Amino acid sequence: MFNKDTLFSFQKHGVLANEHTVIEKGVRVVCEAPVAIGGTRIRYSMSIGRYTYIRDGYLASARSIGRFCSIGPNLRIGEGEHPTDWLSSHPFQYGAAEWFSYWPNHKLHSAALSREMKPLAPAPAIGHDVWIGSGVTIMRGVTVGHGAVIGAGAVVTRDVEPYEIVGGIPAKTIRYRFDTATIERLLRLQWWQYDMATLSGLTFENVSAAMDMLESRIEQGTAIVATEKLVALTASGVMPG
């Protein structure tokens, strides 16, 4: 956990954290300010896009979380896996039961091991404008597309398509946020790449009209692509991005 001076340094660089935020040793988290990461524990080097907030959670592994993501409490991403086709599902078989490293007999057993667990699936990646409800678990190997919504308590075991709404255990399709033509248009437009001045005043509650307005600003040359500064966080504090 970080002391008050380090948290103040984070905030000056555009990252809001708290005393329950943990970045483990050797991990580098590159944030595109502003970002809020609450009481989140991060075990894997990753990037987080601007205006994304995470209430709290455990990020065992994640490659990236995009811009404008809204993430509720108790998120769990990319935890380890266990073999189901070995003699046991327990990690003692490949020396990964570090909780018992204090015990002499376990040390002897670990030294004699020659087997390795099969490679894990890639760390998950979260797109832009994703809303994740409370208590969600996202398994390794999953990619969550732009604009997706994951309902509270879901366990996500497969990729989520752009603007798909999923829920349940395992997570299944509930519906899509918009029709196919609107989704294709949103993905072409990529509104999240523009600065806040460009997005200001759009009719957010009317998606078609908002896209019309943004496209007009792009055609007129008044739309500005955001170039927010990057800040890298480590267990020791702020580093150059």
KAGI-V730840 format. One record per residue. N is the residue number from 1. RES is the residue in one small letter. PSI is psi as a letter, one per 40 degrees, with the letter a starting at -180 (* if undefined). NEAR is the number of other ideal C-beta (glycine too) atoms within 8 Angstrom. D_FIRST is the distance of its C-alpha to the first C-alpha in Angstrom with 1 decimal. Layout:
[[N & RES & PSI & NEAR & D_FIRST] [N & RES & PSI & NEAR & D_FIRST]]
This chain:
[[1 & m & i & 6 & 0.0] [2 & f & i & 9 & 3.8] [3 & n & i & 6 & 6.8] [4 & k & d & 5 & 9.9] [5 & d & d & 6 & 11.8] [6 & t & d & 10 & 9.7] [7 & l & d & 13 & 9.7] [8 & f & d & 8 & 13.3] [9 & s & d & 10 & 14.0] [10 & f & d & 15 & 12.9] [11 & q & d & 10 & 15.2] [12 & k & d & 6 & 18.0] [13 & h & e & 10 & 18.0] [14 & g & e & 11 & 18.3] [15 & v & h & 14 & 15.0] [16 & l & h & 11 & 13.7] [17 & a & a & 12 & 10.1] [18 & n & a & 8 & 8.4] [19 & e & e & 7 & 5.8] [20 & h & e & 8 & 5.9] [21 & t & h & 14 & 5.8] [22 & v & h & 8 & 5.1] [23 & i & h & 9 & 7.8] [24 & e & i & 9 & 9.3] [25 & k & h & 4 & 11.3] [26 & g & e & 4 & 14.6] [27 & v & i & 12 & 13.8] [28 & r & h & 8 & 15.1] [29 & v & h & 14 & 14.9] [30 & v & h & 12 & 17.9] [31 & c & i & 15 & 18.1] [32 & e & h & 12 & 21.4] [33 & a & i & 12 & 20.7] [34 & p & i & 9 & 20.5] [35 & v & i & 15 & 17.8] [36 & a & h & 10 & 15.5] [37 & i & e & 14 & 12.9] [38 & g & a & 14 & 11.6] [39 & g & f & 9 & 9.3] [40 & t & h & 14 & 10.2] [41 & r & h & 10 & 9.2] [42 & i & h & 12 & 11.2] [43 & r & e & 9 & 13.0] [44 & y & h & 11 & 16.0] [45 & s & h & 5 & 17.0] [46 & m & i & 13 & 18.5] [47 & s & i & 10 & 19.7] [48 & i & h & 13 & 19.4] [49 & g & i & 15 & 22.3] [50 & r & i & 11 & 22.8] [51 & y & e & 8 & 22.8] [52 & t & h & 15 & 20.9] [53 & y & i & 12 & 18.5] [54 & i & h & 14 & 16.5] [55 & r & d & 12 & 15.9] [56 & d & i & 10 & 13.5] [57 & g & a & 14 & 14.1] [58 & y & h & 10 & 13.8] [59 & l & g & 14 & 15.1] [60 & a & d & 11 & 16.4] [61 & s & h & 12 & 18.7] [62 & a & h & 14 & 20.0] [63 & r & d & 9 & 22.1] [64 & s & i & 10 & 22.0] [65 & i & h & 13 & 21.8] [66 & g & a & 14 & 24.5] [67 & r & i & 11 & 25.1] [68 & f & f & 11 & 25.5] [69 & c & i & 16 & 23.9] [70 & s & h & 9 & 23.1] [71 & i & h & 13 & 20.8] [72 & g & i & 12 & 20.6] [73 & p & i & 8 & 18.1] [74 & n & f & 10 & 17.6] [75 & l & i & 18 & 18.5] [76 & r & h & 10 & 18.6] [77 & i & h & 14 & 19.8] [78 & g & f & 12 & 21.4] [79 & e & i & 11 & 20.8] [80 & g & i & 7 & 23.0] [81 & e & i & 8 & 26.6] [82 & h & i & 7 & 29.0] [83 & p & h & 9 & 32.7] [84 & t & e & 5 & 35.2] [85 & d & e & 3 & 38.3] [86 & w & i & 7 & 37.6] [87 & l & d & 3 & 38.8] [88 & s & i & 6 & 35.4] [89 & s & e & 6 & 32.5] [90 & h & i & 7 & 30.2] [91 & p & e & 9 & 28.2] [92 & f & d & 11 & 29.8] [93 & q & d & 11 & 32.6] [94 & y & f & 9 & 30.8] [95 & g & f & 9 & 28.4] [96 & a & e & 8 & 25.2] [97 & a & g & 10 & 24.6] [98 & e & e & 5 & 21.9] [99 & w & d & 4 & 21.1] [100 & f & e & 8 & 24.5] [101 & s & e & 9 & 24.2] [102 & y & e & 4 & 24.4] [103 & w & h & 7 & 27.9] [104 & p & d & 5 & 30.8] [105 & n & d & 6 & 33.0] [106 & h & d & 12 & 30.3] [107 & k & d & 9 & 29.9] [108 & l & d & 8 & 33.7] [109 & h & d & 10 & 33.7] [110 & s & d & 9 & 31.0] [111 & a & d & 6 & 32.9] [112 & a & e & 6 & 36.1] [113 & l & i & 9 & 34.7] [114 & s & e & 3 & 36.2] [115 & r & i & 6 & 35.4] [116 & e & i & 4 & 32.7] [117 & m & i & 9 & 31.3] [118 & k & i & 5 & 32.8] [119 & p & i & 4 & 30.7] [120 & l & i & 8 & 28.2] [121 & a & i & 7 & 29.0] [122 & p & i & 7 & 27.3] [123 & a & i & 10 & 23.9] [124 & p & i & 16 & 24.5] [125 & a & h & 10 & 25.1] [126 & i & h & 13 & 25.1] [127 & g & a & 13 & 27.7] [128 & h & i & 12 & 27.9] [129 & d & f & 11 & 28.5] [130 & v & h & 18 & 27.2] [131 & w & h & 10 & 26.6] [132 & i & h & 14 & 24.7] [133 & g & i & 12 & 25.0] [134 & s & i & 9 & 22.7] [135 & g & f & 10 & 22.3] [136 & v & i & 17 & 23.4] [137 & t & h & 11 & 23.2] [138 & i & h & 14 & 24.3] [139 & m & i & 13 & 25.6] [140 & r & i & 13 & 25.7] [141 & g & e & 6 & 28.6] [142 & v & h & 13 & 28.6] [143 & t & h & 8 & 29.1] [144 & v & h & 15 & 28.9] [145 & g & i & 13 & 31.5] [146 & h & i & 13 & 31.4] [147 & g & e & 13 & 32.0] [148 & a & i & 16 & 31.4] [149 & v & h & 12 & 30.4] [150 & i & h & 16 & 28.8] [151 & g & i & 13 & 29.5] [152 & a & h & 9 & 27.2] [153 & g & e & 10 & 26.8] [154 & a & i & 14 & 28.4] [155 & v & h & 11 & 28.0] [156 & v & h & 15 & 28.8] [157 & t & e & 7 & 30.6] [158 & r & i & 7 & 32.6] [159 & d & i & 7 & 32.6] [160 & v & h & 13 & 32.7] [161 & e & i & 8 & 35.3] [162 & p & h & 11 & 34.9] [163 & y & e & 13 & 35.3] [164 & e & i & 12 & 35.6] [165 & i & h & 12 & 34.4] [166 & v & i & 15 & 33.5] [167 & g & i & 11 & 32.6] [168 & g & i & 9 & 33.0] [169 & i & h & 6 & 32.4] [170 & p & i & 8 & 33.0] [171 & a & h & 14 & 32.7] [172 & k & i & 7 & 36.2] [173 & t & h & 7 & 37.7] [174 & i & d & 7 & 38.4] [175 & r & a & 5 & 39.8] [176 & y & i & 11 & 39.2] [177 & r & d & 9 & 38.2] [178 & f & i & 8 & 41.2] [179 & d & i & 6 & 44.5] [180 & t & d & 6 & 44.7] [181 & a & d & 6 & 46.3] [182 & t & d & 10 & 43.5] [183 & i & d & 14 & 40.8] [184 & e & d & 8 & 42.6] [185 & r & d & 9 & 42.9] [186 & l & d & 16 & 39.3] [187 & l & d & 9 & 38.3] [188 & r & d & 6 & 40.8] [189 & l & d & 9 & 39.7] [190 & q & f & 8 & 35.9] [191 & w & d & 10 & 35.3] [192 & w & e & 11 & 31.5] [193 & q & e & 6 & 32.4] [194 & y & i & 11 & 33.9] [195 & d & i & 9 & 32.4] [196 & m & d & 6 & 32.1] [197 & a & d & 6 & 35.4] [198 & t & d & 11 & 37.2] [199 & l & e & 9 & 35.9] [200 & s & h & 6 & 36.6] [201 & g & e & 3 & 39.5] [202 & l & i & 8 & 39.9] [203 & t & g & 7 & 41.3] [204 & f & d & 5 & 38.2] [205 & e & e & 3 & 39.8] [206 & n & g & 7 & 42.7] [207 & v & d & 8 & 41.4] [208 & s & d & 7 & 44.7] [209 & a & d & 8 & 45.3] [210 & a & d & 12 & 41.9] [211 & m & d & 12 & 42.5] [212 & d & d & 8 & 45.9] [213 & m & d & 11 & 44.5] [214 & l & d & 15 & 41.8] [215 & e & d & 9 & 44.5] [216 & s & d & 8 & 46.8] [217 & r & d & 10 & 44.2] [218 & i & d & 8 & 43.7] [219 & e & d & 6 & 47.5] [220 & q & e & 7 & 47.9] [221 & g & e & 5 & 45.4] [222 & t & e & 6 & 43.2] [223 & a & h & 10 & 40.2] [224 & i & h & 8 & 37.4] [225 & v & h & 7 & 35.0] [226 & a & h & 9 & 31.4] [227 & t & g & 4 & 30.0] [228 & e & i & 9 & 26.5] [229 & k & i & 8 & 24.4] [230 & l & i & 9 & 21.8] [231 & v & h & 13 & 18.4] [232 & a & h & 12 & 16.5] [233 & l & h & 13 & 12.7] [234 & t & i & 10 & 11.3] [235 & a & d & 7 & 8.4] [236 & s & e & 4 & 10.2] [237 & g & a & 9 & 10.6] [238 & v & h & 9 & 13.9] [239 & m & i & 9 & 16.8] [240 & p & h & 3 & 20.4] [241 & g & * & 8 & 21.0]]
